């Protein structure tokens, strides 16, 4: 007899799905340079994005799409959610190298931007921990 799906899995899974879907939307709109999406960005920020090395796009993609895959796999109760959230966290970690080695625009040094980055880290770490816990409890198959 299998382990019942705890209610919190559905809550966390749906919230993770929405959160990561927004990350994927941000990625897609930025990479395709959607005019409406890019309009709020300063010219300095757009130049910074345009001059970013290609590896930053790859790691950003791994971060957001890995998170979305992790959320979907979590909702499916798949043990592969752990691998997807690990890839997402690794993508985030490597992607964060670029701001430390480049001349970042003022937009990225604002308290709001730093706060958002901290929230992203906290949620990515939480989701990996949560999936690991569920796998250990045999909720994920």
Secondary structure, 3 states (H helix, E strand, C coil): CCCCCCHHHHHHHHHHHHHHHHHHHHHHHHHCCCHHHHCCCCHHHHHHHHCCCHHHHHHHHHHHHHHHHHHHHHHCCCCHHHHHHHHHHHHHHHHHHHHHHCCCCHHHHCHHHHHHHHHHHHHHHHHHHHHHHHHHCCCCC
